Amino acid sequence: MKKMIVKGKQTLSGEVTVGGAKNSTVALIPAAILADTVVRFDSVPDILDVHNLMIILKSMNVSSHFGHGELMIDPTEIKKAPLPGKAIRSLRASYYFMGALLGRFGEAIVDFPGGDNIGPRPIDQHIKGFEALGAKIVEEKDKVYIKTGPEGLKGARIFFDLVSVGATVNVLLAAVKAKGTTIIENAAKEPEIVDLATFLNNMGARIRGAGTDVIRIEGVDELRATNTHTIIPDRIEAGTYLAFAAANGNGVLVKNVITEHLDPFIAKLQEMGVRLEIHEDSIYVPGGDLLVPVTVKTAPFPGFATDLQQPLTPLLLKAQGSSRIIDTLYPERVKHIPEMRKMGAKISSKDGIITVKRSKDLLGTTVEASEIRAGVSLLGLALMAEGTTVITKADNILRGYDRIVDKLKGLSVKVEIITDNRE
């Protein structure tokens, strides 16, 4: 495991360019195995999840090459094979291979996915969708066996009981080559789903309605890539740097931003009193603002993203009063709280409400990054604190943030990554 060493009282200044969206990338890579040609992506974030997905591809005889933000995937010699359990268990998005393999081969055997422990994230809606398309599912021990009959997948009308990004993506991947028409109702509307549909449509898929709550898919026989797909900017990475800049910055320009994807987050910053200069594809944060407390309530897109409630927390600690966070999606997303309290943060959670109070005397210490967003929130706090903070399990931060050490260096902030071989 890796450790991140952060010296406190470092002020961010300069500019940072946001990379491709992690939550798009981890769906697009499994989607690539549906293609009958080589696939190319650019603006690919250099994160551990990408490298783990490449390990999974290799196990299926799918070659891939990644460098300088460009990823090539060749699925033309793909073979059915058991997927490597360690890589599957390391990230939750590996479950998108369920839908992709089902669409490609009509069957899939996948370990139960791992990823961040932020509370229950069942796959019942995924299974409901697969069964509606004609698949049979058997769960045994730590594996999910999915198989279609001799007639293959057939289009169906599917209504999700709750809005689920994962289920929407998985059913989309399975349905794109199914016979007939599939209609997904109560679908997730996230920009990453629009990005996935755009990629598939450019290869010949027939998907309409992505970005709305009803998606229609006409099945096709083949998918052929003819151009490079550019992944959309990561709105969570952008929001993280904006929050850090507002809390602890002196002139920060965040570039490569689709501002519409951040509307609820931007509105909340402005409600707090943060000055923002919003341009066509960038946002400038002067910093040094007097902040007022707010209430944050997470919701599916276009609401306030659950992935941004933790990165926002260091900023809330500077507000003149008491703020509240209500995470309606993952109320158990609170693993950062005891770690922040070790550093002197006045933060607590009770009955599904996180309370964040102004905290002045923050001190560096040793804390643990239990998952991606909790880890990066500790990094934000460490930059504000006195002394040095050691963040253990920093691999979790590296899983989700593209070249974060280099990008912080461009913002006049130095952090160090070391490998602890004793763990």
C-alpha angles and dihedrals in degrees: 000000000000130000127210117215113204125184112211132235093042114149120212118231134156129040139307131194117219116230131219118300114274092207091053094045096053089055097041095054094057088042089058092071089067089067124100091209140045112290127212130196132182133192086045111165116237097234133139092249090065092053092048091051089051089056089054091049091052091055087062094049090255110142121213138177127198130189141133092007094307123114126190120193123186112193095165093106096040118154132195108252140148110274118239108265097210094056092043092051093048096068134027096216088070085087088078085079086072092068095035095051091044090053093046103040106009090243141063139185112196135168115238104274125249128198131125119357101228098139136288116341105170123192096217093116091052090052091046089055095047091049091051088056090054103266126136118221129202122182115203124173105308098344137085117211114200123180139162128215125247091281092060127212119340127197116258143170110258126187114191115219089218135013109270126174092195095050092045091053095044096050090045090055093048095044099048092083098029120116114262131354128330121195118195113197125193086023123172114260102204119144088241090064090052088050091052092048090049091053093049094044090052087058093052103275119141107225123153131179101031106158092036129081093256120061122184121200125189107199119239132195099229143016121208125183115218101168142027116273115224111212117228119251117273108256092192093054090047092050091048093055091044091053092047091048092050092048100041111004141112106197113339126177115200110199134195096038129152095210094196089065089059100044098122092043093048090048091053092050090051090047087056091053099258112153112226130182103205118200132176096278105359141054127213120207115195092190131203097092127156103242132210125205121259142185116243121198118183122218140162115283128321084036128079107302117244088219089065101051094083097043088052093055099085088056092049089054088065096053119110097248143000123325128191132213121197112186104197092178102048110012089173091062092112106108091115092062101077090043092052091048089058086062093050099264116153098226131132141164129219133160093354095308123111113207118203120189131188108279123192109165102063117165130192118244140143114297136166128240099216093177141359103274095034088053096051091048088057089051090054090050093047091057089056097044132089116255130002128323124202113204111198122202087033088160085085091062091047089052091068111023121073113232090330096172092054092044093051089050087058087055092054091257123125123205127165130216119206130177117233107206092185093073 
